């Protein structure tokens, strides 16, 4: 399921986001079915408050993955080229 992520930290943050969403939904269902009198709003707030951090965590995982891929691409191209000429530094 998470094979497109090459960075392990991005993969773990994405799993954490899904766990937070599932736990928030289960807690919301528990609150709603605990007492069926006017607790639907509490269910919605519980789900809403678990989805918002999950969206931020998914975005953070994407940023980590994109930066990691940029790093790998730059590292691969830097192996063929010398970045600094030692004679130009002394001048």
C-alpha positions in Angstrom: 0.0 0.0 0.0 2.8 2.4 0.8 5.3 1.2 -1.9 5.4 4.6 -3.7 7.0 6.1 -0.6 10.8 5.5 -0.6 11.4 7.4 2.6 10.6 5.5 5.8 9.7 8.6 7.8 7.2 9.7 5.2 5.7 6.2 5.2 5.4 6.2 9.0 3.8 9.7 9.1 1.3 8.6 6.5 0.4 5.5 8.6 0.0 7.7 11.6 -2.4 10.0 9.8 -4.6 7.0 8.8 -4.5 5.7 12.4 -5.5 9.2 13.8 -8.5 9.3 11.3 -9.7 5.8 12.2 -9.4 6.4 16.0 -11.2 9.7 15.7 -14.0 8.0 13.7 -14.3 5.2 16.3 -14.3 7.6 19.2 -17.0 9.6 17.4 -19.1 6.5 16.9 -18.7 5.6 20.6 -19.8 9.1 21.6 -22.8 9.0 19.3 -24.0 5.5 20.3 -23.4 6.1 24.0 -26.5 8.2 24.3 -28.5 8.8 21.1 -30.0 12.1 22.4 -28.4 15.0 20.4 -24.9 13.5 20.2 -24.6 13.6 16.4 -22.9 17.0 16.6 -20.3 15.5 19.0 -19.7 12.7 16.5 -19.2 15.3 13.7 -16.8 17.3 15.8 -14.8 14.3 16.8 -14.5 13.2 13.1 -13.6 16.8 12.1 -11.0 17.1 14.7 -9.3 13.9 13.6 -9.5 14.6 9.9 -7.8 18.1 10.1 -4.6 16.8 11.7 -4.5 13.9 9.4 -4.6 16.2 6.4 -1.7 18.2 7.8 0.2 15.0 8.5 -0.4 13.7 4.9 0.9 17.0 3.6 3.9 16.8 5.8 4.6 13.3 4.6 4.4 14.4 1.0 6.8 17.3 1.6 9.3 14.9 3.2 9.0 12.5 0.3 9.4 15.2 -2.3 12.5 16.7 -0.5 14.0 13.2 -0.2 13.5 12.5 -3.9 15.1 15.9 -4.8 18.0 14.9 -2.5 18.5 11.6 -4.2 18.3 13.2 -7.7 20.9 15.8 -6.7 23.1 13.2 -5.1 23.0 11.1 -8.2 24.0 14.0 -10.5 26.7 15.2 -8.1 28.6 12.0 -8.4 29.5 12.7 -11.9 30.5 16.4 -11.5 32.9 18.1 -9.1 31.1 20.9 -7.4 34.1 23.1 -6.6 37.4 23.6 -8.3 40.1 23.7 -5.7 42.3 26.2 -7.6 39.5 28.8 -7.9 39.0 28.8 -4.1 42.6 29.8 -3.4 42.5 32.8 -5.7 
